[in-house]
């Protein structure tokens, strides 16, 4: 099994309209863990929710197996969920202190994404961009039921209504998607502040042509140039051969 290394870039910006950035990003290439959380609730509550998630994921240690790693991430998120739900109960009735979450874990040649809400993970592989996550949103439910055409989704008025989030219910179901990684893979984690301003084809074109840092700058710039109505956050992870493997190959080539 060849080793992999990761070139990563992350950006988070308040946007052009909002006063507060309630998004949070996490990038821990040394552990193989990245995340985007998009908080909601106003009065600093959304800010609190997304910060608590990212703080919890910041303290996870590298564990012995992929399953243990995934379990630990899930348990951390569930703990935050319980804390937020009880916090909201002690507040004014109707108070919501919630956040979306997308997390990407990479361990021993495999990835796992877990998520709640409408933040997304995309994978660019072999020149094609695919959305790995499936939004927990009103729009996605209407598309699934056949009541709304995907092409009409950008014009649907309640595009920001989500159907699942961390901190909203006692029971939180996190969806999970997983698979093997390969050299050249590019993962993009992002909040709806990006996907609300750029479509998938545009994002694909940017990811294909640029390094992680360059692509991150460009995606943020386009979003801001178009008036970024929401906070915008993104994390890019380029999967590359490990430095050790590259040196070994080079040495073999020299000796040959
Ligand atoms: Mn948002």
py3Dmol code that shows the C-alpha trace and the ligand (Angstrom):
import py3Dmol

protein = """\
ATOM      1  CA  UNK A   1       0.000   0.000   0.000  1.00  0.00           C
ATOM      2  CA  UNK A   2       1.661   3.252  -1.105  1.00  0.00           C
ATOM      3  CA  UNK A   3       1.635   6.110   1.371  1.00  0.00           C
ATOM      4  CA  UNK A   4      -0.054   9.406   0.680  1.00  0.00           C
ATOM      5  CA  UNK A   5       0.609  12.985   1.664  1.00  0.00           C
ATOM      6  CA  UNK A   6      -1.796  15.905   1.542  1.00  0.00           C
ATOM      7  CA  UNK A   7      -1.508  19.407   0.180  1.00  0.00           C
ATOM      8  CA  UNK A   8      -4.269  21.405   1.813  1.00  0.00           C
ATOM      9  CA  UNK A   9      -5.667  24.927   1.739  1.00  0.00           C
ATOM     10  CA  UNK A  10      -8.533  26.402   3.711  1.00  0.00           C
ATOM     11  CA  UNK A  11     -10.371  29.722   3.627  1.00  0.00           C
ATOM     12  CA  UNK A  12     -13.262  31.212   5.577  1.00  0.00           C
ATOM     13  CA  UNK A  13     -14.742  34.662   4.985  1.00  0.00           C
ATOM     14  CA  UNK A  14     -17.681  36.622   6.368  1.00  0.00           C
ATOM     15  CA  UNK A  15     -18.820  37.476   2.810  1.00  0.00           C
ATOM     16  CA  UNK A  16     -20.216  40.799   1.589  1.00  0.00           C
ATOM     17  CA  UNK A  17     -23.543  41.017   3.443  1.00  0.00           C
ATOM     18  CA  UNK A  18     -23.411  39.315   6.849  1.00  0.00           C
ATOM     19  CA  UNK A  19     -21.874  41.011   9.876  1.00  0.00           C
ATOM     20  CA  UNK A  20     -20.653  37.850  11.590  1.00  0.00           C
ATOM     21  CA  UNK A  21     -18.862  34.790  10.271  1.00  0.00           C
ATOM     22  CA  UNK A  22     -20.605  31.748  11.796  1.00  0.00           C
ATOM     23  CA  UNK A  23     -18.666  29.281   9.600  1.00  0.00           C
ATOM     24  CA  UNK A  24     -15.664  27.426  10.957  1.00  0.00           C
ATOM     25  CA  UNK A  25     -13.042  25.322   9.197  1.00  0.00           C
ATOM     26  CA  UNK A  26     -10.647  22.668  10.465  1.00  0.00           C
ATOM     27  CA  UNK A  27      -7.552  21.331   8.704  1.00  0.00           C
ATOM     28  CA  UNK A  28      -5.394  18.643  10.365  1.00  0.00           C
ATOM     29  CA  UNK A  29      -3.421  16.929   7.573  1.00  0.00           C
ATOM     30  CA  UNK A  30      -1.108  15.351  10.180  1.00  0.00           C
ATOM     31  CA  UNK A  31      -4.081  13.347  11.513  1.00  0.00           C
ATOM     32  CA  UNK A  32      -6.103  13.087   8.287  1.00  0.00           C
ATOM     33  CA  UNK A  33      -9.096  15.121   9.442  1.00  0.00           C
ATOM     34  CA  UNK A  34     -10.749  18.159   7.863  1.00  0.00           C
ATOM     35  CA  UNK A  35     -14.107  19.830   8.459  1.00  0.00           C
ATOM     36  CA  UNK A  36     -16.439  22.708   7.632  1.00  0.00           C
ATOM     37  CA  UNK A  37     -19.244  23.744  10.010  1.00  0.00           C
ATOM     38  CA  UNK A  38     -21.849  26.383   9.137  1.00  0.00           C
ATOM     39  CA  UNK A  39     -23.500  27.691  12.302  1.00  0.00           C
ATOM     40  CA  UNK A  40     -26.981  29.150  12.578  1.00  0.00           C
ATOM     41  CA  UNK A  41     -29.080  30.767  15.248  1.00  0.00           C
ATOM     42  CA  UNK A  42     -28.050  34.420  15.367  1.00  0.00           C
ATOM     43  CA  UNK A  43     -27.035  36.365  18.485  1.00  0.00           C
ATOM     44  CA  UNK A  44     -23.652  34.566  18.396  1.00  0.00           C
ATOM     45  CA  UNK A  45     -25.381  31.202  18.893  1.00  0.00           C
ATOM     46  CA  UNK A  46     -24.467  29.821  15.460  1.00  0.00           C
ATOM     47  CA  UNK A  47     -20.953  30.967  16.038  1.00  0.00           C
ATOM     48  CA  UNK A  48     -20.942  28.988  19.283  1.00  0.00           C
ATOM     49  CA  UNK A  49     -22.275  25.820  17.671  1.00  0.00           C
ATOM     50  CA  UNK A  50     -19.777  25.702  14.794  1.00  0.00           C
ATOM     51  CA  UNK A  51     -16.896  26.618  17.141  1.00  0.00           C
ATOM     52  CA  UNK A  52     -17.807  23.826  19.568  1.00  0.00           C
ATOM     53  CA  UNK A  53     -17.792  21.238  16.783  1.00  0.00           C
ATOM     54  CA  UNK A  54     -14.447  22.354  15.395  1.00  0.00           C
ATOM     55  CA  UNK A  55     -12.917  22.582  18.893  1.00  0.00           C
ATOM     56  CA  UNK A  56     -14.072  19.032  19.663  1.00  0.00           C
ATOM     57  CA  UNK A  57     -12.556  17.713  16.416  1.00  0.00           C
ATOM     58  CA  UNK A  58      -9.330  19.657  17.088  1.00  0.00           C
ATOM     59  CA  UNK A  59      -8.544  17.533  20.132  1.00  0.00           C
ATOM     60  CA  UNK A  60      -9.023  14.091  18.568  1.00  0.00           C
ATOM     61  CA  UNK A  61      -5.853  12.013  18.734  1.00  0.00           C
ATOM     62  CA  UNK A  62      -4.630   9.697  16.014  1.00  0.00           C
ATOM     63  CA  UNK A  63      -6.069   6.247  16.748  1.00  0.00           C
ATOM     64  CA  UNK A  64      -4.963   2.738  15.896  1.00  0.00           C
ATOM     65  CA  UNK A  65      -7.580   1.810  13.293  1.00  0.00           C
ATOM     66  CA  UNK A  66      -9.806   3.575  10.803  1.00  0.00           C
ATOM     67  CA  UNK A  67     -12.910   2.320  12.601  1.00  0.00           C
ATOM     68  CA  UNK A  68     -11.692   3.656  15.958  1.00  0.00           C
ATOM     69  CA  UNK A  69     -10.913   6.998  14.311  1.00  0.00           C
ATOM     70  CA  UNK A  70     -14.380   7.229  12.731  1.00  0.00           C
ATOM     71  CA  UNK A  71     -16.043   6.186  16.014  1.00  0.00           C
ATOM     72  CA  UNK A  72     -14.160   8.858  17.909  1.00  0.00           C
ATOM     73  CA  UNK A  73     -15.185  11.575  15.435  1.00  0.00           C
ATOM     74  CA  UNK A  74     -18.834  10.471  15.573  1.00  0.00           C
ATOM     75  CA  UNK A  75     -18.820  10.321  19.369  1.00  0.00           C
ATOM     76  CA  UNK A  76     -17.283  13.815  19.592  1.00  0.00           C
ATOM     77  CA  UNK A  77     -20.003  15.223  17.361  1.00  0.00           C
ATOM     78  CA  UNK A  78     -22.714  13.432  19.362  1.00  0.00           C
ATOM     79  CA  UNK A  79     -21.320  14.923  22.587  1.00  0.00           C
ATOM     80  CA  UNK A  80     -21.481  18.422  21.058  1.00  0.00           C
ATOM     81  CA  UNK A  81     -25.031  17.684  19.880  1.00  0.00           C
ATOM     82  CA  UNK A  82     -26.141  16.752  23.403  1.00  0.00           C
ATOM     83  CA  UNK A  83     -24.497  19.839  24.887  1.00  0.00           C
ATOM     84  CA  UNK A  84     -26.114  22.166  22.344  1.00  0.00           C
ATOM     85  CA  UNK A  85     -29.571  20.604  22.752  1.00  0.00           C
ATOM     86  CA  UNK A  86     -29.484  20.981  26.533  1.00  0.00           C
ATOM     87  CA  UNK A  87     -28.086  24.501  26.176  1.00  0.00           C
ATOM     88  CA  UNK A  88     -31.018  25.439  23.924  1.00  0.00           C
ATOM     89  CA  UNK A  89     -33.507  23.955  26.448  1.00  0.00           C
ATOM     90  CA  UNK A  90     -32.186  26.323  29.105  1.00  0.00           C
ATOM     91  CA  UNK A  91     -32.598  29.284  26.754  1.00  0.00           C
ATOM     92  CA  UNK A  92     -35.743  31.037  25.523  1.00  0.00           C
ATOM     93  CA  UNK A  93     -38.328  28.667  23.974  1.00  0.00           C
ATOM     94  CA  UNK A  94     -37.698  28.148  20.284  1.00  0.00           C
ATOM     95  CA  UNK A  95     -33.996  28.907  20.566  1.00  0.00           C
ATOM     96  CA  UNK A  96     -31.927  27.017  18.017  1.00  0.00           C
ATOM     97  CA  UNK A  97     -28.187  26.722  18.459  1.00  0.00           C
ATOM     98  CA  UNK A  98     -27.173  24.554  15.562  1.00  0.00           C
ATOM     99  CA  UNK A  99     -24.623  23.966  12.866  1.00  0.00           C
ATOM    100  CA  UNK A 100     -24.123  21.927   9.742  1.00  0.00           C
ATOM    101  CA  UNK A 101     -21.083  19.706   9.584  1.00  0.00           C
ATOM    102  CA  UNK A 102     -19.072  18.010   6.882  1.00  0.00           C
ATOM    103  CA  UNK A 103     -16.001  16.104   8.009  1.00  0.00           C
ATOM    104  CA  UNK A 104     -13.472  14.245   5.870  1.00  0.00           C
ATOM    105  CA  UNK A 105     -11.316  11.530   7.423  1.00  0.00           C
ATOM    106  CA  UNK A 106      -8.490   9.811   5.577  1.00  0.00           C
ATOM    107  CA  UNK A 107      -6.848   6.758   7.058  1.00  0.00           C
ATOM    108  CA  UNK A 108      -4.770   3.971   5.558  1.00  0.00           C
ATOM    109  CA  UNK A 109      -5.727   4.591   1.934  1.00  0.00           C
ATOM    110  CA  UNK A 110      -9.440   5.176   2.569  1.00  0.00           C
ATOM    111  CA  UNK A 111     -11.657   8.194   3.107  1.00  0.00           C
ATOM    112  CA  UNK A 112     -14.899   8.646   5.020  1.00  0.00           C
ATOM    113  CA  UNK A 113     -17.155  11.703   4.891  1.00  0.00           C
ATOM    114  CA  UNK A 114     -19.772  12.306   7.509  1.00  0.00           C
ATOM    115  CA  UNK A 115     -22.289  15.064   7.485  1.00  0.00           C
ATOM    116  CA  UNK A 116     -25.478  16.737   8.640  1.00  0.00           C
ATOM    117  CA  UNK A 117     -27.044  19.654   6.777  1.00  0.00           C
ATOM    118  CA  UNK A 118     -26.250  21.286   3.441  1.00  0.00           C
ATOM    119  CA  UNK A 119     -22.503  21.800   3.606  1.00  0.00           C
ATOM    120  CA  UNK A 120     -20.892  19.557   1.001  1.00  0.00           C
ATOM    121  CA  UNK A 121     -17.960  17.365   0.091  1.00  0.00           C
ATOM    122  CA  UNK A 122     -16.975  17.062  -3.572  1.00  0.00           C
ATOM    123  CA  UNK A 123     -14.361  14.753  -5.069  1.00  0.00           C
ATOM    124  CA  UNK A 124     -12.524  15.555  -8.283  1.00  0.00           C
ATOM    125  CA  UNK A 125     -11.208  12.218  -9.615  1.00  0.00           C
ATOM    126  CA  UNK A 126      -9.976  11.418 -13.124  1.00  0.00           C
ATOM    127  CA  UNK A 127     -11.056  14.881 -14.266  1.00  0.00           C
ATOM    128  CA  UNK A 128     -14.668  14.596 -13.071  1.00  0.00           C
ATOM    129  CA  UNK A 129     -16.262  16.368 -10.123  1.00  0.00           C
ATOM    130  CA  UNK A 130     -18.736  14.372  -8.023  1.00  0.00           C
ATOM    131  CA  UNK A 131     -20.701  15.452  -4.981  1.00  0.00           C
ATOM    132  CA  UNK A 132     -20.054  12.844  -2.283  1.00  0.00           C
ATOM    133  CA  UNK A 133     -22.560  14.187   0.238  1.00  0.00           C
ATOM    134  CA  UNK A 134     -26.304  14.565  -0.225  1.00  0.00           C
ATOM    135  CA  UNK A 135     -27.811  17.765   1.192  1.00  0.00           C
ATOM    136  CA  UNK A 136     -30.205  17.489   4.107  1.00  0.00           C
ATOM    137  CA  UNK A 137     -32.331  20.328   2.818  1.00  0.00           C
ATOM    138  CA  UNK A 138     -35.873  21.163   1.791  1.00  0.00           C
ATOM    139  CA  UNK A 139     -34.689  21.608  -1.812  1.00  0.00           C
ATOM    140  CA  UNK A 140     -33.093  18.145  -1.921  1.00  0.00           C
ATOM    141  CA  UNK A 141     -36.255  16.564  -0.458  1.00  0.00           C
ATOM    142  CA  UNK A 142     -38.411  18.251  -3.107  1.00  0.00           C
ATOM    143  CA  UNK A 143     -36.039  17.081  -5.855  1.00  0.00           C
ATOM    144  CA  UNK A 144     -36.096  13.516  -4.452  1.00  0.00           C
ATOM    145  CA  UNK A 145     -39.902  13.508  -4.366  1.00  0.00           C
ATOM    146  CA  UNK A 146     -40.099  14.802  -7.944  1.00  0.00           C
ATOM    147  CA  UNK A 147     -41.814  18.056  -6.930  1.00  0.00           C
ATOM    148  CA  UNK A 148     -38.856  20.197  -8.037  1.00  0.00           C
ATOM    149  CA  UNK A 149     -36.529  19.900 -11.039  1.00  0.00           C
ATOM    150  CA  UNK A 150     -32.836  20.102 -10.210  1.00  0.00           C
ATOM    151  CA  UNK A 151     -32.418  22.857 -12.823  1.00  0.00           C
ATOM    152  CA  UNK A 152     -35.022  24.981 -11.009  1.00  0.00           C
ATOM    153  CA  UNK A 153     -33.440  24.513  -7.583  1.00  0.00           C
ATOM    154  CA  UNK A 154     -31.322  27.718  -7.697  1.00  0.00           C
ATOM    155  CA  UNK A 155     -34.534  29.746  -8.133  1.00  0.00           C
ATOM    156  CA  UNK A 156     -36.416  28.066  -5.297  1.00  0.00           C
ATOM    157  CA  UNK A 157     -37.128  30.659  -2.600  1.00  0.00           C
ATOM    158  CA  UNK A 158     -36.447  28.636   0.534  1.00  0.00           C
ATOM    159  CA  UNK A 159     -33.117  27.260  -0.600  1.00  0.00           C
ATOM    160  CA  UNK A 160     -31.591  27.846   2.846  1.00  0.00           C
ATOM    161  CA  UNK A 161     -33.957  25.592   4.802  1.00  0.00           C
ATOM    162  CA  UNK A 162     -32.094  22.543   6.087  1.00  0.00           C
ATOM    163  CA  UNK A 163     -33.653  19.385   7.493  1.00  0.00           C
ATOM    164  CA  UNK A 164     -30.803  18.157   9.675  1.00  0.00           C
ATOM    165  CA  UNK A 165     -28.116  19.827  11.791  1.00  0.00           C
ATOM    166  CA  UNK A 166     -25.974  19.321  14.863  1.00  0.00           C
ATOM    167  CA  UNK A 167     -27.681  20.763  17.966  1.00  0.00           C
ATOM    168  CA  UNK A 168     -31.315  20.553  16.881  1.00  0.00           C
ATOM    169  CA  UNK A 169     -32.585  17.128  18.017  1.00  0.00           C
ATOM    170  CA  UNK A 170     -31.774  14.681  20.820  1.00  0.00           C
ATOM    171  CA  UNK A 171     -31.117  12.068  18.195  1.00  0.00           C
ATOM    172  CA  UNK A 172     -28.656  13.113  15.513  1.00  0.00           C
ATOM    173  CA  UNK A 173     -28.165  10.821  12.525  1.00  0.00           C
ATOM    174  CA  UNK A 174     -24.914  11.492  10.688  1.00  0.00           C
ATOM    175  CA  UNK A 175     -24.754  10.205   7.119  1.00  0.00           C
ATOM    176  CA  UNK A 176     -21.538   8.531   6.036  1.00  0.00           C
ATOM    177  CA  UNK A 177     -19.959   7.859   2.638  1.00  0.00           C
ATOM    178  CA  UNK A 178     -16.610   6.124   2.218  1.00  0.00           C
ATOM    179  CA  UNK A 179     -14.225   4.585  -0.289  1.00  0.00           C
ATOM    180  CA  UNK A 180     -10.594   4.176  -1.309  1.00  0.00           C
ATOM    181  CA  UNK A 181      -8.467   7.215  -2.158  1.00  0.00           C
ATOM    182  CA  UNK A 182      -6.085   7.461  -5.076  1.00  0.00           C
ATOM    183  CA  UNK A 183      -3.224   9.695  -6.068  1.00  0.00           C
ATOM    184  CA  UNK A 184      -4.495  12.878  -7.737  1.00  0.00           C
ATOM    185  CA  UNK A 185      -7.800  12.975  -5.842  1.00  0.00           C
ATOM    186  CA  UNK A 186      -8.953  16.472  -4.888  1.00  0.00           C
ATOM    187  CA  UNK A 187     -11.496  16.804  -2.074  1.00  0.00           C
ATOM    188  CA  UNK A 188     -13.431  20.030  -1.582  1.00  0.00           C
ATOM    189  CA  UNK A 189     -15.385  20.657   1.631  1.00  0.00           C
ATOM    190  CA  UNK A 190     -17.518  23.788   1.557  1.00  0.00           C
ATOM    191  CA  UNK A 191     -20.407  25.679   3.093  1.00  0.00           C
ATOM    192  CA  UNK A 192     -23.467  26.737   1.077  1.00  0.00           C
ATOM    193  CA  UNK A 193     -21.946  30.225   0.844  1.00  0.00           C
ATOM    194  CA  UNK A 194     -19.776  28.822  -1.959  1.00  0.00           C
ATOM    195  CA  UNK A 195     -22.288  26.566  -3.719  1.00  0.00           C
ATOM    196  CA  UNK A 196     -24.903  29.321  -3.594  1.00  0.00           C
ATOM    197  CA  UNK A 197     -22.663  31.527  -5.740  1.00  0.00           C
ATOM    198  CA  UNK A 198     -20.898  29.030  -8.054  1.00  0.00           C
ATOM    199  CA  UNK A 199     -22.264  25.990  -9.871  1.00  0.00           C
ATOM    200  CA  UNK A 200     -20.590  22.572 -10.059  1.00  0.00           C
ATOM    201  CA  UNK A 201     -19.181  23.065 -13.581  1.00  0.00           C
ATOM    202  CA  UNK A 202     -17.472  26.285 -12.560  1.00  0.00           C
ATOM    203  CA  UNK A 203     -16.032  24.675  -9.440  1.00  0.00           C
ATOM    204  CA  UNK A 204     -14.792  21.694 -11.476  1.00  0.00           C
ATOM    205  CA  UNK A 205     -12.979  23.970 -13.928  1.00  0.00           C
ATOM    206  CA  UNK A 206     -11.170  25.762 -11.087  1.00  0.00           C
ATOM    207  CA  UNK A 207     -10.151  22.565  -9.275  1.00  0.00           C
ATOM    208  CA  UNK A 208      -8.820  20.932 -12.463  1.00  0.00           C
ATOM    209  CA  UNK A 209      -6.473  23.741 -13.364  1.00  0.00           C
ATOM    210  CA  UNK A 210      -4.933  24.885 -10.086  1.00  0.00           C
ATOM    211  CA  UNK A 211      -2.940  23.925  -7.013  1.00  0.00           C
ATOM    212  CA  UNK A 212      -4.804  23.762  -3.683  1.00  0.00           C
ATOM    213  CA  UNK A 213      -3.717  27.230  -2.550  1.00  0.00           C
ATOM    214  CA  UNK A 214      -4.370  28.833  -5.923  1.00  0.00           C
ATOM    215  CA  UNK A 215      -7.785  27.155  -6.304  1.00  0.00           C
ATOM    216  CA  UNK A 216      -8.798  28.221  -2.775  1.00  0.00           C
ATOM    217  CA  UNK A 217      -7.926  31.854  -3.540  1.00  0.00           C
ATOM    218  CA  UNK A 218      -9.768  31.733  -6.839  1.00  0.00           C
ATOM    219  CA  UNK A 219     -12.976  30.141  -5.491  1.00  0.00           C
ATOM    220  CA  UNK A 220     -13.109  32.728  -2.707  1.00  0.00           C
ATOM    221  CA  UNK A 221     -12.422  35.604  -5.100  1.00  0.00           C
ATOM    222  CA  UNK A 222     -15.184  34.603  -7.531  1.00  0.00           C
ATOM    223  CA  UNK A 223     -17.655  34.242  -4.647  1.00  0.00           C
ATOM    224  CA  UNK A 224     -16.776  37.682  -3.251  1.00  0.00           C
ATOM    225  CA  UNK A 225     -16.812  39.290  -6.722  1.00  0.00           C
ATOM    226  CA  UNK A 226     -20.391  38.020  -7.093  1.00  0.00           C
ATOM    227  CA  UNK A 227     -21.476  39.613  -3.830  1.00  0.00           C
ATOM    228  CA  UNK A 228     -21.154  36.670  -1.381  1.00  0.00           C
ATOM    229  CA  UNK A 229     -24.561  36.815   0.310  1.00  0.00           C
ATOM    230  CA  UNK A 230     -23.516  34.317   2.983  1.00  0.00           C
ATOM    231  CA  UNK A 231     -20.391  33.380   4.918  1.00  0.00           C
ATOM    232  CA  UNK A 232     -18.171  31.339   2.616  1.00  0.00           C
ATOM    233  CA  UNK A 233     -15.841  28.536   3.689  1.00  0.00           C
ATOM    234  CA  UNK A 234     -13.843  25.912   1.867  1.00  0.00           C
ATOM    235  CA  UNK A 235     -11.175  23.313   2.524  1.00  0.00           C
ATOM    236  CA  UNK A 236      -9.174  21.697  -0.274  1.00  0.00           C
ATOM    237  CA  UNK A 237      -7.259  18.429   0.112  1.00  0.00           C
ATOM    238  CA  UNK A 238      -4.977  17.241  -2.691  1.00  0.00           C
ATOM    239  CA  UNK A 239      -3.947  13.596  -2.344  1.00  0.00           C
ATOM    240  CA  UNK A 240      -0.317  13.129  -3.355  1.00  0.00           C
ATOM    241  CA  UNK A 241       2.245  10.338  -3.072  1.00  0.00           C
ATOM    242  CA  UNK A 242       4.095  10.441   0.230  1.00  0.00           C
ATOM    243  CA  UNK A 243       7.450  12.212   0.174  1.00  0.00           C
ATOM    244  CA  UNK A 244       9.159   8.961   1.226  1.00  0.00           C
ATOM    245  CA  UNK A 245       7.713   7.104  -1.745  1.00  0.00           C
ATOM    246  CA  UNK A 246       8.732   9.886  -4.121  1.00  0.00           C
ATOM    247  CA  UNK A 247      12.325   9.782  -2.821  1.00  0.00           C
ATOM    248  CA  UNK A 248      12.404   6.005  -3.034  1.00  0.00           C
ATOM    249  CA  UNK A 249      11.234   6.106  -6.654  1.00  0.00           C
ATOM    250  CA  UNK A 250      13.794   8.810  -7.483  1.00  0.00           C
ATOM    251  CA  UNK A 251      16.576   6.769  -5.889  1.00  0.00           C
ATOM    252  CA  UNK A 252      15.550   3.687  -7.823  1.00  0.00           C
ATOM    253  CA  UNK A 253      15.565   5.700 -11.004  1.00  0.00           C
ATOM    254  CA  UNK A 254      19.061   6.997 -10.268  1.00  0.00           C
ATOM    255  CA  UNK A 255      20.413   3.549  -9.495  1.00  0.00           C
ATOM    256  CA  UNK A 256      18.842   1.960 -12.535  1.00  0.00           C
TER     257      UNK A 256
END
"""
ligand_1 = """\
1
MN
Mn -24.270 29.220 5.120
"""
view = py3Dmol.view(width=600, height=400)
view.addModel(protein, "pdb")
view.setStyle({"model": 0}, {"cartoon": {"style": "trace"}})
view.addModel(ligand_1, "xyz")
view.setStyle({"model": 1}, {"stick": {}})
view.zoomTo()
view.show()
